[in-house]
Structure formats: structure tokens, C-alpha cells
Amino acid sequence: MPQIFDRHANNYARASIIGIVLLIGAGFAALDRLSRSPFVTRADEFREQPLQFSHQHHVGGVGIDCRYCHTSVETSASAGIPPTKTCMNCHSQIWADSPLLEPVRESFRTGEPLRWLRVHDLPDFVYFNHSVHVKKGVGCATCHGRVDRMPLVWQSASLQMEWCLQCHRNPERFVRPRAAIFQMDYQPPPDQLELGARLVQEYDIQRLTSCSVCHR
């Protein structure tokens, strides 16, 4: 009886199976990379705002402390969005007639707040408390990046769970003295792990990784 399949068919079959497995693996790897990419996380992406407020100018240039605008960052879960009155404290005197600031003046006249678009926007199923992180020695720039260098604010980190867990599992790598929380140009010292271990003890920092800590 003549042979139905070519004598090389087994090799072709093996190569096809290996190729399919590799193709599926490459597809999963590509999806994994895509899920971490700025295309999905929107990291490094400018957000259009009703007023193009420059942190680079106000924080880096003028030297305004974060807490002047974000007044509740040390006491509540939300850092707080400054009311128009905060802007007008200065801009009723400085650049008072600038066309760029007309939305601020209109907001102040009418009492209608400016509709700022949240940049660091966590999903609704994630609980985050600013005051807790501030008290435990997590600096603003650790999560928000060097906002003093941002003419327009962008999200500097992925904000994905694996990014949060880097700190929750190893807080000694990231914590800093409370006196340096709002210092944008803070640089970790060469003995960061030693300093961090000491601060973990002093600030009673726990390695919280259970689901219920953030997903409530």
C-alpha cells in the first residue's frame, strides 16, 4: 500500500505545533506588554484642562508649597482641589488683567468652579488615602513625579497594582523623612535601605498586601 503522507510530514507537524505554541506565547507576551504600556495606563500623557496651569512655574519657579493649594493632603483621603479664591489670592494683584486668566476671574465672579480634569484617577474600586501615605513618609514626587518640572501635569507612573505593591512590599526602598515629604528635589541617600528600615520602625509602617487594604 503506497504511503499516504510524505516522509517529512512528521517534521512538518512538529514544526507546526512548535510554531503555534510560540505564536500563542508571543501573543500573550504582547498583550502583557500592551497592558503595561502608556497606551493603556495613559502615563506621560498631557490632559487638557480648562486652564493650562503650570506647576513648573508655580512650584519650581515661584516655590509655592504643595499644601498651599492642596490643603487637605495631610488630613484627609483627598489632597483637595484648590478653590478659585486660592488662585485669586495672588492673581487679583499679579497678572490681574491677563487674558489667559479670564477663566479664573469669571469663575470668581460667578461662583462657578473650574472643572479640572483629574490626572491621577484611580478606579472606583481602589481606595487610596493621601494623609496616611504622607504620615508614613511617602513623598509627593514618589507617586506624582517631579511636578515642579511639569509645565502641564501628566501621570508619571502606571498606577497599576503591581506598581503600588513595589512600595507596599518593600517600603524601606521608598520612604523618606517626614520633613522632606514635600521636597521635590529630594534624593535618596546612599544608605537609603538603612534609613528606610529605621523609618519603617519609627513610623510603624506595615507591609500591607492583603486585598482588603485597597479594595474595600
N, C-alpha and C positions, 0 to 999 in steps of 0.2 A: 504493500500500500504506500503510495507516494506521501512524503512528508507535507503536512498542511502548512506549517509555519516555517519561515526561513530559519536557518540555524542560528542567526544572530538575534532572533526575536526575544530570547530571554534577556539579552543585554539591553535591548531597547526597552523592555518592560521595567527592568531595574532602573535604568536611567530616567524613565518617565516618572516612576514612583519617587525617586530621589528629587527630581526636578519639581514635582508637585509639592512635596514636603518643604523644600527650600522656598518655593514661591509663597506658600502659606505662611511660613515663618517670616519671610521678608514683609509680607502684608501686615502681620501683627506688629512687627518692629516699626513699620512706617506709621501705623495708627498710634502706637505708643509715643513716637517722636512728635507726631502731629498734636496729640493731646497735651503735650508739654510746650508746644510752640507758642510764640506770641499771637499767632493767628487765632488760637483758641483762648488763651489766657488774657489777651489784649494788653500784655506787658509792653512797655516802651511806646505806647500809643497815646498821642495827644487827644484830649477830649474837648470838644467845642463848648465854650462856656458863654453865658450871657455877657460876661465882661472878661477880657483876657488879662486876668490878674497875674502878675509876675512875682513869684516867690523869690526868684533870683534877685530882683530889685529890693523887695521889702525885707527879706530875711538876710540874704547875702550882702546886699549893698547898704541898706539903712540899718540893719542889725536888729530888727524887731523880733522879740522873743515869741516862740510858738504860742505861749499861753496868753498873749495879748489878744489874739483873735480866737484861739481855741480854748476858751475859758474853762470848760468843764473836763478837760482831759485828765486832770488829777483826781477828780471826784466822782466821775460817772462813767458808764459804759461808752457813751458817745463823746468824742472830742469836742463836738459842738461846731456849728456853722455861725460865723460872726454876723450879727445883725447889721443893717446898713448904718446904724448910728456909730458903730465902731469905725467904719470907713470914714464917716464924716467928721469924726474927732480930729482927723488930720486934714481931710480934703475940703473942709469948709474954709481952710486957710491956705492950703498948698494945692496948686493946680485947680483952684476952685472954679475956673471957667473953661477947663479943658473939655473939648468935645468928646474925648474918649470916656470921660467920667459922667457924661449925661445920664446913662442908665442908673448910676448911683444916686445922683441928685433927684431924678424922677422917683426912684424908689423911696427916698427920704421924704419927698413932698407928698406922695400919695399913700405911704404906709404899706405899699405892696412890696413884699420881699423879693429880692433877686432869686431866680430859680437856678441855683447852682447844680451842676450835674456831678453826682458822686463819682469819684475816680476809683478809690479803693472800695469796691462794692462787693461784699461777701454775700453768698447765697443766703436766703432767708432761713435755711435750716442750720446755719452756723452761728453760734453765739460767741461774741468777742467783747471783752471789757477793757477799754483803754486804761482805766485807773489801776486795775490790777497789774497790768504789764508795766506801767510807769513805776509803781511802787516796788516791783520786783527787779528793777534795774534794766529794763529793755528800752534802749534809746529810740527816739523818733526815727532817726535815719536807718536804724536796723530794719524796719519794715517799709518805711516810706522812701528810703533812698535820700540822696543829697538834694533835698528840695531847695536848698539855698543856691543851687546851680541850675534850677529849672525855670526858664522864662515862662513856660506853661507846664502845668503839672501833668506827669504821666505816672502810670503804675510801674514801679521799678522791679517788682517781684511777681512771681506767678500767682501767689496767694492760694496755691493748691495745698491740699492736706499734707503732702509729703514735705513741702517747704516749711510748714508750721512745725511738723514733727522733728525737723532738724534741731530746733531750739528746745522743744519740749523734752526730747530725749537727752540732749547734751547742753543744758543751759549754761554751763560754765564756759562754753565757747563764745557766748554772745553777750552775757550780762555785763554791765558796767556800773561804776559808782553812781548813786542817785544824783550827785552833784553834776554829773556830765550827761544826764538824760537828754537835755535839750541842746546840747553842744553838737552842732552839725559837723564840725571838722574833727571830732574825737577819733583818735586812732588807738586801736587795742595795743597794749604794751607787749613787749616780747614775752613776758611771763603771764599772758592772758589766762592760761589754764590754771595757774596757781592763784591768780587774782580771782578768777571766776569761781573756783572751788571755795575760796574764802567767802565770797559774796553769796554763794548758794547757801552756805551755812548761816551767814549773818542775816540775810533777807528771808530765810526759811522758804527757799524755793524748792518745790517738789517737781519731780519728773512725771507730769500728768499726761498720760497717753490713753486713758480709757475713753471710749466713745462719748460717754455722757458728759465729759468735761466741756466739749464744744457743741455736741449735738443734743440739744435739750428739747 
